[in-house]
Amino acid sequence: MEYYWFFLLWICNQQLGSHHCFNIDIKKHRIIKGPKQAQFGYTVQQHVAAGGEKWLLVGAPYEMNGPYQTGDVYKCSLSKRTNGNGCSKLNLGIVSLNTTQLLLTVTVTILACGPLWSYECGSSYYSTGICSRVNASFKFSRTIAPAFQRCETYMDIVIVLDGSNSIYPWYEVQAFLINILQKFYIGPGQIQVGVVQYGEKVVHEFKLSDYKSVEQVVKRAHSIDQRGGEETNTALGINVARSQAFKQGGRRGAKKVMIVITDGESHDSVDLQQAIEDSEKDGITRYAIAVLGYYNRRGINPEAFLNEIKYIASDPDDKHFFNVTDESALKDIVDALGERIFSLEGTSKNGTAFGLQMSQAGFSTHNVEDGILVGAVGAYDWNGAVLKETRQGKVVPPKSSYTEEFPEELKNHGAYLGYTVTSVVSAKNGRLLVAGAPRFNHTGKVIIFTLKNSGNLTILHSLKGQQIGSYYGSEIAPMDIDGNGITDNLLVAAPMFFSGGLEKGKVYIYRVTEQNRFILEGSLEIYNGGQNARFGSSLAPVPDLNGDGFNDLVVGAPLEDDHKGAIYVFFSQHNRILRKYKQRIAAADLAPGLQYFGRSIHGTMDMNDDGLVDLAVGSLGAAVLLWLVFDPINIFVKDCQRGGKDVTCMSAIVCFNITARTAISPTQEIGKPAKIIHCCGSIPYIMFGIFPQLIFYLLYYYLQFTLCSLPSCLPASQFCAQPVQSRGAFCQHQGEHGSAESLRVLEANRRRMVVDVRLENKGENAYSARLNITYTPNLRFSSLIVKVRYHECKTSQASPHKYVIRKSNSNCSKGKKLSPELCRYFLLIDCTFLRFCNDYIILYFIIFDML
């Protein structure tokens, strides 16, 4: 009966707490604290400035700027010489409100977005959102606002006021002027007002650009006196307003509105037709008010006057023409006139639907080759939209682009399309855009689409959530596992996914095929007992953490441990994300007081110049920097004694797999428990090339193991070779002779390992003996040298011998025929290193299989 033995030493990369050869250090980390009330830590971003200095950028969306809650971004220095937390505000809140999103562009510039940035339009505030570009010196560069629209109140209004002698009493006209001015939304981006008064001549009381607030123009209106005049030259007044007043402080793109107030027919009526035609050409909307006090006081028929005023007013008359009985009645039309002027163009006919006025653009952003993709969750009654900002301008797809996937009958649900945006790279079709809508039909949806700069948006695929309220699509992330530039997996998070009555969260994994299909392959979940987690609240694909050549993933669960939070590290392998996490880092393991740890994660750079990628993790009022470390066993620390000597102690898991070539009884005892001696004396070394600054030692564990009663297990003439490292036989000769010291490392350096093997018989018959040397894939067989250091035979001539080298993927072999006489042969086996495994240390064995 023969047995094959496999000795497996698992030092690293197994689930042994935090003892991984490549892991995130939870003992040596850095916590940068900021104001909790400002939500410091809401977003984190690693950044290298133009001069090479490394910074951590931290979003604080509730940061105060004077009396206003504007939000801001902190830049935090990583220099060890920094006092305090080393952070200072960029003061972007002066420009953009409620900064929550951070995006580093492909250049050294930074993009910070405030989706809640609002501006006043009439009596409403519109939250269209805004983004700010910041240059390499952390100075504001320019504003990006793809959803911003001019207010409906972006108007230049000129009031043409009749001040002739027939107007009486003047204070009633002045009161009307003040009342209507108080209705106007005067200010930057809204209304400008100018006033001209005419009779025989025309006087500019004040120009469009003179005053910037209601208070200023009202104060000025109180001081306007009646100019008087025997004639009422209305055509002249209109011409001067058209040709002069609208050009003195007028703004490009502003709607032009003229309000004409008069109490009688014009004395220059022959010029009136030309004045009106010119006004039409200039795009001036005209409101005309006929004051009938003069006619009523004298009992004159006003028909001709009314016809003239209607002619002055724009069509249709029912919207642009007013008449009042006398000057005191002007106050009665103030409200009606204001409503007609300021009717909201952004609403539907029933006054309830919005376009981009509440879009909150910048809720999510993503870099593409020709611009920036911007999510606008509040567009189209909170169904959402996706916009793009390019150098040529903004790209706004029409609402009809979304109708097929987001039908009108579901519009009241508020899909929140654009909650997150990203892209995947297909081998066949290049870059495809992706956007999440976590509230669509209550279960969530993700769309894959293309968007041309012409505004043509085409939805190619859609992925749907499975559970109501799971917020499927609130986080999405592409994964290029093998680093070839093609997306292998699309990750879609549902952080509110309920399991066992708790918000544990779930991350769906879709494989992206060459045919642009998205195949659901499984999911990532955690089994953390009875607690909420919101696993998947943040997704951070990161570069290769364990040195196996595949990119990895970090997932945040900020509600774990009673809202303290945790993050999970998942490794990838051969275009597949491993479903079992390799490391869990809990806030409680780092420092007391951390909350919502894992709400944001970013890890693409080496922040402490040790050659390894590091992580930045956001929490409430803090940002945590975690260093990636290689954590080998320090053999220079002698922490225990064996045999009276100071030695290094360590622990290992040893596994045996025994396979019998012949049938055995199920009850037959195979072997006795192994005794593992947890110490090593002098240890040969190998320097791993991937980290030239570190030296890694080849570790040998001493192992003692015995089979069942040996005489019943092995034939009497069995030849046996014994590695000295085992201090106990894998097999053992029954007689008094046996091999010893059969394997030792003769030389080891950075590129080469030389193993000296002595295979010896002492008088036994050993025909067709074969020495099998098994080595790991990080070695390559280089040469086999036979050195006969000692050759002694009792006969006059030794039996011939020959050498056979067998090539295989797992071993290099030496076939040798040994003579029955007493002979010794010393073999020098020379193997060259090809590459090194970076996530575990390999124990090298020579397995002797004697046939």
Steps between C-alpha positions, in 0.01 A plus 500: 500500500630843412385845605545844353549779747430864439631748753325835474628795695253787509666801652315769313195564289278289721230624731718543810382833629721772359805281437532538127825548318336785312235676704376831627677599820250574776761586760689771317255736337429870493174669594439854376217662693274781389170659604223244537230762459642572152483128408877499456587164343194473278735449206873431484739520207873439470682762296848584376553870432702634209820513709466137605376570853234257616176618653177356626191692391200475731147618427300684766156573347362682806797731551408856591627796306414798714129478585431263207524124487680474168712188532869482416798277432798458733850426379697301756876477485664163559828653611625374835606855588140624488352627825142415595298321235687677220177597324383826352190598306511571128221755552303367208181566693521861385428368154312174546251396764488170690805340345461124528659349192870489422648393170862507394530556130764344279709813545614645828180701526225413746125511454282562804123503464216642703174343381293710741632830367193716450412837358196720526260528211207720578331361807667159456843352570634260239754236601674433171836416653844625412857368478826686547828425333807552716847529352825343615550779752159432656359823362155531350523475123152501349142397555319210334120511515348280227148527642506871568237699315421866490220598730169572341546832677822572313351816354590855412185706570464862391200694629387776266312740726272778377579812708303755299276757662185294453616238751336579834561443783869404452538325835253233384722428199805508723332256743426265209861521390624415849252211537594341168873540572449315828354212301812470291776253594784741452854372530790336315372230270146627528332833423654834417274808484534835328248788492449768238247782538359680203269784407629734237851369569646176634707479820691193631408486869742208554665240280477120503837449664472773761343297782541135610224453756132574556584727791721716284252549217208564738699765680580664168135482387393703803703792367362501144306817437251571221680667208183645340446608143223620275537207260502123535762372255453129561676388178805702603499345843485149350778574251735640764433202726562256214811663355665629818363365825533131404859558391612688809572209732299243306616135517543250221238227520272692734136519407403857406180632652352848456212635715330807354270702729308795351173690543438627147548470128846581371580826329753322277272217391641517147825355636333235708483230234874516433576499871295183551651325197852578621410370843375175348827457311694548824294233674346730757188376676270797568241539772277808458281662770231752415408739784151636426487766774535794261228363269261418781544832672412684178248248364701432186453180301827300550451259205773645278737514797431140594562384142834679500604341829398157374714559193796581723452181704637171372259232385282360634328795660343301781846433641677828425233774516357660814269797563402667825235762576742747652842537657388371838384174339854418383559324829233248406693361206839464670452131585354408161778677315765327710350154443488551125859617485639229726306193386739205545619366167664199666175336604247308304154629420370387837795666675631184671776350285863605507775444246852565627409762760547255790747266330774503769763436236830386645346246737738265320774560244725290282786583267473404133738572216328810369351644816327426828189288544266655758211338683192719558267312736235775525445562131154442352309477827779297667497226241855614439722548199859475382675807359847562363731799508748529214738768380248582229219547751242304691319194367140461621310201356127558447259354752365265234833312505400332826134426426539132406684400818334761721135515387282797586260292709783444752618860511359564845731239649810719461755258347802719585683415179854631526538413869830354386669498160800314360606315186622162382744427219389233259740307278256532213340843535739703711364714782137460608343727760320373808256673738307384803138579592458349849133597546365387165176308561618470864750224408765695308647486153833549323521604135788456256492759223686714251484880488611703201593865524199577283283397796394166355477252790446131420430247776655163408428288809335525838555303821225482760504461876332210675375640828282800583688768687844343454634811321640288222721718282590757764864396458651353184860429411680338206782252570789435264636202688797409280596858416472465122279807460181299439229485767453148635227558758237764574415524869157626603434560869170472683610623845149489649440140397308330779609164629358356816312822565816712498660740253806287435561600140609313190727557200405339169776387261435514125745357249547723196526287188657583164147524360418777751279276706485534875470154659417477870768272647428530869523745783707607797333478838617495859367292781557719802233380734207710614597850400442755229793568271400666173776301339564655160450863600838561340688301237869556431679292237867525597828395340649161578536473878649154538743493209328226303456722193126551539325816617293480816193654665414677825137530612364725774240405760460822704213380721674196644574478872225742599593757233871485572558349157740261329660431162561169327789406271429257217773351283461407134638205313495409131230752403287410797435678828537255787172483688656467844656816633866484599501768765244688706609830653261629762500855634508357851838340423650835402393759754209571735242750386508437125156496341378409152847375411486384137256762373758583233814320382778588260820310434709549188831643624799437720457768764799423727765420234546135590412373153161361606151634429325648803137562590311812606172438681244761598300503820293755690740780594813311401699359212709190564817412310577129498835371385546182301778297659687177443506338840767225504614315810802668654746217555741731673265526797584208727183472700525152654745223589547148370772271628648781703536728200322822412298443187221661296160342551208508262184305429381323189221281369623162376272285285548142384325325217557124493411293197542121500582319179358178636179442688507546875249434772295804598594433861870454436722752675705690251724712714554672827453872558777723389717693737594840361799677647432875466856619473780537258872538554718644229294552188629537144367804322356597166456862397178552310546720195161669510601693813876552481506692825377198696658162569277195525621183661429148388335343803523135591275348762614192687236231488476168683252247377485122527308244304339198647720211609775521242579130454143444384509800268822475302681211331831398655717604206345842443762768430432827673629858465439733791509883498688617804243774551230248587675350803284201443453284198249530228604140461760301688713197428441209728866414541778676679602713205323805367581824326567819694568859417361439153391857425644838586497841340852569386455849359213747465497848363266733319481307173622151569457221747741209509396186683758235588350152502676183606341173404671202659463132543694299756521147368133455410379401156346806337398447138343775287503746786361836406541834668195730452552864579178703515519873489253784494401707192720788603807289419635388168730205458837626383751214518587174669859439586627165630809533711650174621674630806541156648484185290593175667407156375607158613505366145753613248252677284180681583187419311423744223259783576304744286318830553147573391355850536124509464338835418166569664303786647552395857834324545846442368610136518824310508479135405791290623579135509695416816727198524439254777852563622585762754509829306424865575397764251473870577256695283501878466154624387496860375165681457443859393221725631243614248259701711376525853163450657419805699215384717656205677843358588576164340660209681713304256500121524676213336271199488673166461293238327689172512385238250 
